[in-house]
Structures are given as structure tokens and as C-alpha cells.
Amino acid sequence: MKLLNVYRKLYSEFGPQHWWPADNELEVIIGAILTQNTSWKNVEKAIKNLKPISLSKMRSISRKELENRIRSSGFYKQKAERIKAIVKLLDKYSIETLKSMPVDKVRQLLLSVKGIGKETADSILLYALGKGIFVVDAYTKRIFNRLGFDISGYEEVRKFVETNLPANYYNEFHALLVKLAKEYCRKKPNCRKCPLKSYCSFYKQHYKE
């Protein structure tokens, strides 16, 4: 099974997902932090409470007010701390500067920020900074496991995708996998209607036509 075939099948089924919805790169960065351990619906409420989002506003807003505005996203105290920390990084390195730097260097800088892990850092790199890096989340791991790909660790999955797909597909492919996981490849999967069932080891093992 070729990963490109999986991408094409999902794109044919769902079409373009138009990720990441935001007014500017900073909003994407803030959204990547807010979406940790919560649903996008809750993030949207928090983003709305912060608009218009600008670096000067994020710099000047008090910690208490920031916490109140992002309360809907959950873990708001920790997330407020992380937002303030990322603002300090952006005061040192502008978004345009980060865009011009090698991806590995920017990734190291992001991972040095307290509370920023690989998934959040890579979301910022891909969606805000336009870097050629694939974002691995729990949905990706679940789908790949069921498809029968013998890979598991974050870096192993990321490198597998990056080896088998062109960089300009990463954005759309990640969004399509999220769509598949929410509609079909759930914890309790809806295999019979899944567009990938003809590729899927889990389906072949558990279902008969």
C-alpha cells in the first residue's frame, strides 16, 4: 500500500479541508497552544475572545485577563503561561525571521519553550511558518496502526510520512486524517462506511463482506 494512494483516496472522499483557519500567523500559533487537550470548538470560543490578535496585544494583556479570555479552552492557566512564553520568543525572533530559518533550528527554539511539545511545535512550523514538516497526532497513530503500518513513535511516524509524500501534501494530509478519525476511524470505528476499508488491515481482520 502506498501512502500516496491513501492521500488520494481521502482527498477524493473529503476534498480540501482549508486548514488552518485564522486571520494571521500569530493566531495560528496561539490556536496551536490553545488546542492542546481540548476540542477545536472550545478553541474557537477562546480565539474569538482574543480578537483581534496581535503581538502588541498579546504582549500587553495581563496574565489574569488572558486566563479569563481563554478559559473555554481548558487548562487556561498553563496555556496563558505558554502564550506569554511564545510571545517572548517572538519578541526575540519575528515570525518573518523564523520563516527564513532552517526548520530544525526553529523546531529547537519552539521546543525550548515551556509547555511546547512536538505536536504543538510542528503545528506551528507547518501551519504558521509554512515549513515542510508533518504533524503527528493521536488520530494519525490510530489510523496508521489500523491500516497496518508497523510504526509507532512520533519521529518514526513523522519521518515515514515525510519520506513517502511531497512536502506540499503535509498540510492537507494531516487535516484529512483528522477528518477521517472524527467521522469513521473513531475509538469505536465505523469500518463498513470508511473510504479506506479496502486498504485497512483492521477492517480485513474484523469484517467480512
VOROTI-677540 format. One record per residue: y, x, z of N, C-alpha, C in turn; residue in one letter. Coordinates in pm, whole numbers, padded with zeros to 5 digits, always signed. Last residue first. Layout:
<recs>
YXZYXZYXZA
...
</recs>
This chain:
<recs>
-00917-01713+00395-00858-01812+00305-00954-01931+00287E
-00918-01621+00731-00993-01633+00607-00929-01741+00522K
-00782-01388+00968-00778-01514+00893-00866-01507+00769Y
-00795-01140+01087-00796-01259+01173-00803-01392+01098H
-00788-00934+00904-00885-00927+01012-00902-01059+01085Q
-00579-01002+00735-00714-00991+00678-00823-00989+00786K
-00363-00986+00916-00399-01113+00852-00544-01109+00802Y
-00366-00711+00975-00383-00809+01082-00427-00944+01024F
-00308-00596+00727-00439-00573+00788-00468-00677+00897S
-00132-00734+00457-00139-00720+00602-00282-00706+00656C
-00065-00801+00202-00063-00659+00235-00115-00632+00377Y
-00067-01072+00199-00160-01005+00106-00166-00854+00131S
+00138-01140+00376-00001-01155+00419-00100-01084+00326K
+00411-01135+00346+00340-01007+00340+00190-01019+00369L
+00513-01387+00385+00516-01333+00249+00441-01200+00235P
+00331-01613+00591+00404-01486+00582+00401-01430+00440C
+00184-01832+00647+00301-01852+00560+00378-01723+00535K
-00015-01738+00815-00054-01807+00693+00062-01828+00596R
+00102-01624+01045+00049-01540+00938+00028-01613+00806C
+00305-01627+01262+00278-01737+01170+00226-01674+01040N
+00220-01466+01578+00260-01469+01437+00224-01596+01362P
+00367-01421+01861+00259-01509+01816+00286-01538+01669K
+00577-01250+01808+00472-01207+01901+00346-01290+01879K
+00619-01292+01448+00660-01304+01588+00551-01247+01677R
+00657-01283+01161+00582-01183+01236+00630-01178+01381C
+00837-01503+01084+00692-01505+01065+00617-01410+01158Y
+01107-01488+01169+01056-01610+01106+00904-01618+01100E
+01151-01244+01292+01200-01364+01357+01138-01491+01299K
+01040-01062+01114+00990-01068+01252+01033-01195+01322A
+01195-01101+00882+01051-01130+00881+00998-01149+01023L
+01446-01011+00977+01430-01147+00929+01282-01189+00931K
+01384-00743+01026+01428-00829+01136+01409-00976+01099V
+01331-00664+00764+01224-00659+00864+01258-00745+00985L
+01585-00691+00651+01474-00775+00603+01358-00777+00701L
+01726-00490+00784+01766-00630+00801+01654-00725+00758A
+01589-00263+00686+01592-00292+00830+01625-00439+00854H
+01651-00288+00412+01512-00296+00458+01506-00327+00607F
+01928-00254+00396+01868-00384+00360+01727-00397+00415E
+01949+00017+00487+02027-00093+00545+01956-00227+00521N
+01780+00164+00312+01756+00157+00456+01824+00038+00522Y
+01829+00205+00046+01750+00086+00081+01743+00064+00233Y
+01951+00444+00005+02034+00325-00014+01958+00194+00012N
+01744+00630+00032+01836+00608+00144+01919+00482+00129A
+01422+00519-00087+01552+00581-00108+01650+00543+00003P
+01118+00565+00105+01219+00477+00044+01348+00555+00019L
+00952+00753+00223+00895+00662+00124+00994+00565+00059N
+01082+00898+00413+01004+00972+00313+00963+00882+00197T
+01189+00706+00575+01282+00792+00502+01211+00874+00395E
+00956+00599+00690+01040+00517+00602+01128+00606+00515V
+00871+00826+00834+00782+00762+00738+00862+00679+00638F
+01081+00872+01007+01055+00970+00901+00963+00914+00794K
+01052+00644+01175+01176+00670+01100+01151+00764+00982R
+00797+00682+01285+00824+00565+01201+00948+00589+01114V
+00844+00921+01426+00737+00914+01326+00760+00798+01230E
+01042+00853+01605+01073+00950+01499+00968+00947+01389E
+00898+00657+01763+01024+00628+01695+01048+00723+01578Y
+00538+00633+01712+00658+00684+01776+00783+00660+01695G
+00341+00528+01520+00386+00454+01638+00518+00503+01696S
+00110+00466+01251+00224+00539+01306+00278+00459+01424I
-00061+00365+01032-00108+00436+01151+00003+00527+01205D
-00014+00044+00915+00037+00180+00910+00003+00251+01041F
-00086-00220+00921-00193-00120+00921-00145+00022+00904G
+00068-00437+00965+00039-00405+00826-00072-00300+00815L
+00092-00420+01239+00010-00527+01182-00024-00502+01036R
+00262-00197+01259+00132-00197+01325+00040-00301+01263N
+00486-00290+01125+00411-00178+01070+00272-00169+01131F
+00568-00495+01302+00530-00525+01163+00445-00413+01105I
+00624-00350+01540+00527-00460+01539+00476-00486+01397R
+00823-00172+01454+00696-00120+01506+00588-00228+01502K
+01027-00353+01382+00970-00261+01283+00833-00213+01328T
+01083-00471+01631+01034-00553+01519+00964-00465+01415Y
+01187-00263+01781+01057-00319+01820+00997-00404+01708A
+01329-00038+01530+01335-00124+01649+01196-00180+01678D
+01493+00218+01366+01362+00168+01410+01380+00083+01534V
+01694+00278+01092+01691+00229+01230+01555+00169+01261V
+01729+00570+00894+01669+00438+00913+01663+00403+01061F
+02010+00713+00733+01912+00721+00841+01859+00580+00867I
+02255+00815+00578+02121+00784+00532+02017+00805+00640G
+02557+00659+00701+02466+00773+00691+02326+00728+00649K
+02770+00486+00745+02712+00495+00611+02619+00613+00592G
+02883+00425+00985+02921+00552+00925+02859+00575+00788L
+02782+00173+01056+02925+00202+01071+02969+00323+00991A
+02508+00171+00987+02593+00056+00954+02743+00083+00966Y
+02397+00430+01051+02367+00358+00927+02475+00258+00891L
+02510+00508+01300+02507+00600+01186+02490+00525+01053L
+02460+00282+01456+02598+00326+01432+02604+00416+01310I
+02182+00289+01453+02252+00170+01403+02397+00205+01370S
+02136+00532+01579+02103+00520+01437+02165+00395+01374D
+02222+00469+01841+02285+00577+01766+02260+00562+01616A
+02040+00264+01905+02183+00237+01900+02255+00342+01818T
+01796+00409+01891+01817+00289+01809+01966+00257+01795E
+01835+00624+02077+01811+00648+01935+01842+00526+01848K
+02099+00533+02310+01968+00583+02272+01954+00593+02122G
+02354+00565+02523+02331+00551+02379+02197+00616+02346I
+02392+00621+02789+02351+00485+02754+02329+00463+02606G
+02636+00865+02739+02551+00798+02836+02520+00655+02792K
+02624+01056+02450+02699+00953+02523+02603+00878+02614V
+02456+01207+02301+02511+01270+02421+02591+01172+02507S
+02407+01064+02078+02303+01064+02180+02349+01131+02309L
+02638+01129+01932+02616+00992+01979+02514+00988+02092L
+02591+01402+01878+02711+01360+01952+02692+01220+02011L
+02354+01389+01729+02356+01461+01857+02475+01418+01942Q
+02452+01253+01505+02347+01192+01588+02343+01257+01726R
+02622+01441+01399+02678+01317+01451+02578+01248+01543V
+02432+01635+01322+02538+01669+01417+02596+01544+01480K
+02280+01497+01132+02216+01547+01254+02318+01581+01362D
+02469+01442+00927+02411+01334+01005+02348+01382+01135V
+02772+01634+00908+02627+01620+00881+02564+01518+00977P
+03086+01451+00872+03000+01550+00936+02854+01529+00899M
+03234+01243+00776+03231+01365+00696+03136+01472+00751S
+03222+01050+00970+03164+01020+00839+03145+01147+00756K
+03372+01172+01172+03227+01155+01190+03157+01127+01057L
+03626+01144+01057+03570+01278+01082+03419+01270+01096T
+03652+00868+01059+03651+00938+00930+03596+01079+00945E
+03654+00823+01334+03547+00767+01253+03538+00838+01118I
+03743+01127+01512+03773+00999+01448+03654+00950+01367S
+03670+01267+01807+03625+01271+01667+03652+01134+01605Y
+03812+01198+02036+03792+01339+02003+03754+01357+01856K
+03809+00928+02039+03938+00993+02057+03930+01140+02020D
+03541+00883+02024+03620+00855+01905+03762+00907+01917L
+03468+00945+02287+03415+01025+02177+03499+01008+02051L
+03602+00738+02417+03639+00877+02445+03589+00970+02335K
+03454+00525+02318+03595+00535+02283+03646+00677+02309V
+03214+00565+02444+03218+00586+02299+03362+00596+02251I
+03291+00502+02706+03244+00637+02675+03250+00664+02525A
+03352+00231+02686+03457+00324+02725+03419+00469+02691K
+03093+00141+02622+03203+00123+02527+03316+00219+02559I
+02959+00204+02859+02920+00269+02734+03028+00257+02628R
+03085+00033+03041+03088+00178+03063+03056+00253+02934E
+03011-00210+02931+03153-00175+02937+03169-00024+02957A
+02738-00198+02975+02787-00195+02837+02936-00163+02832K
+02722-00215+03254+02672-00096+03185+02730-00085+03045Q
+02835-00471+03281+02894-00356+03349+02851-00226+03281K
+02669-00645+03134+02807-00621+03090+02874-00503+03159Y
+02415-00747+03095+02431-00607+03137+02574-00558+03108F
+02530-00984+02844+02438-00937+02947+02458-00788+02977G
+02708-01096+02672+02608-01006+02613+02506-00956+02715S
+02898-01236+02813+02792-01313+02745+02680-01224+02691S
+03086-01045+02897+02988-01096+02993+02871-01166+02924R
+03296-00931+02771+03165-00910+02711+03052-00965+02798I
+03517-00994+02924+03514-01039+02785+03377-01024+02721R
+03465-00872+03171+03477-01018+03163+03462-01068+03019N
+03471-00601+03097+03349-00661+03151+03352-00813+03138E
+03742-00580+03028+03638-00557+02928+03506-00620+02973L
+03862-00619+03275+03884-00717+03168+03778-00703+03060E
+03766-00389+03407+03737-00522+03459+03753-00627+03350K
+03877-00179+03257+03731-00191+03268+03694-00333+03312R
+04151-00277+03046+04095-00234+03175+03944-00256+03176S
+04240-00145+02731+04189-00258+02808+04126-00207+02938I
+04300+00088+02590+04395+00041+02691+04341-00072+02779S
+04093+00133+02410+04137+00242+02497+04219+00189+02615R
+04074-00096+02268+03958-00058+02348+03993+00054+02447M
+04325-00083+02142+04294-00191+02235+04178-00155+02325K
+04296+00143+01983+04401+00140+02085+04375+00031+02188S
+04087+00064+01815+04067+00174+01907+04171+00173+02019L
+04034-00292+01799+04098-00169+01751+04075-00060+01855S
+03956-00616+01722+03905-00493+01782+03972-00373+01717I
+04134-00910+01808+04098-00810+01708+04058-00679+01775P
+03822-00968+01983+03902-00960+01860+04052-00979+01888K
+03673-01017+02209+03739-00888+02197+03834-00878+02078L
+03549-01259+02182+03639-01242+02296+03718-01112+02291N
+03384-01205+01966+03494-01299+01948+03597-01284+02060K
+03198-01041+02093+03284-00986+01988+03406-01075+01967I
+03072-01231+02258+03146-01120+02317+03244-01059+02216A
+02954-01397+02067+03048-01453+02164+03135-01343+02223K
+02785-01215+01938+02894-01278+01863+02999-01338+01957E
+02598-01163+02138+02690-01057+02095+02810-01117+02023V
+02455-01397+02144+02533-01361+02261+02635-01252+02229N
+02338-01378+01889+02421-01494+01923+02509-01463+02042K
+02173-01160+01906+02298-01147+01831+02393-01262+01860W
+02043-01111+02241+02040-01171+02106+02175-01154+02038S
+01975-00795+02410+02023-00933+02403+02017-00984+02260T
+01937-00516+02428+01868-00608+02520+01925-00749+02522N
+02230-00435+02264+02120-00380+02344+02067-00488+02439Q
+02456-00530+02148+02331-00595+02111+02210-00538+02185T
+02668-00367+02227+02653-00500+02288+02518-00563+02260L
+02638-00146+02057+02622-00132+02202+02594-00267+02267I
+02689-00261+01813+02562-00190+01832+02534-00168+01980A
+02950-00355+01848+02840-00450+01835+02705-00385+01858G
+03092-00115+01842+03092-00195+01964+02974-00293+01963I
+03036-00048+01573+02998+00042+01681+02990-00033+01814I
+03149-00263+01436+03007-00235+01423+02958-00149+01539V
+03415-00225+01507+03347-00348+01550+03196-00333+01539E
+03468+00011+01374+03468+00011+01520+03398-00114+01574L
+03466-00069+01104+03359+00018+01155+03352+00016+01308E
+03547-00424+01078+03572-00282+01060+03460-00200+01125N
+03443-00680+01090+03573-00661+01024+03604-00514+00998D
+03096-00752+01012+03203-00702+01100+03330-00684+01020A
+02756-00770+00973+02878-00850+00964+02984-00802+01063P
+02603-00504+00809+02627-00561+00941+02754-00644+00932W
+02406-00728+00605+02427-00662+00734+02518-00541+00716W
+02314-00906+00401+02457-00883+00426+02482-00829+00567H
+02066-00961+00299+02095-01010+00434+02240-00986+00477Q
+01939-01072-00018+02022-00980+00061+02064-01042+00194P
+01608-01236-00006+01736-01200-00066+01817-01108+00025G
+01353-01318+00073+01468-01350+00158+01604-01324+00093F
+01166-01253-00134+01148-01371-00048+01278-01413+00018E
+01255-01016-00245+01231-01131-00332+01224-01260-00253S
+01252-00857-00019+01381-00884-00085+01368-01006-00177Y
+00978-00848+00035+01070-00908+00132+01203-00944+00066L
+00888-00715-00196+00836-00847-00162+00931-00919-00066K
+01024-00472-00179+01049-00561-00292+01001-00703-00263R
+00911-00362+00059+01055-00389+00047+01082-00491-00064Y
+00644-00339-00021+00679-00422+00094+00827-00461+00086V
+00673-00154-00226+00622-00288-00258+00654-00386-00146N
+00754+00070-00081+00847+00010-00178+00802-00130-00217L
+00526+00139+00053+00635+00079+00129+00737+00013+00036L
+00215+00061-00090+00338+00137-00097+00449+00062-00022K
-00120+00084+00000+00000+00000+00000+00125+00088+00000M
</recs>
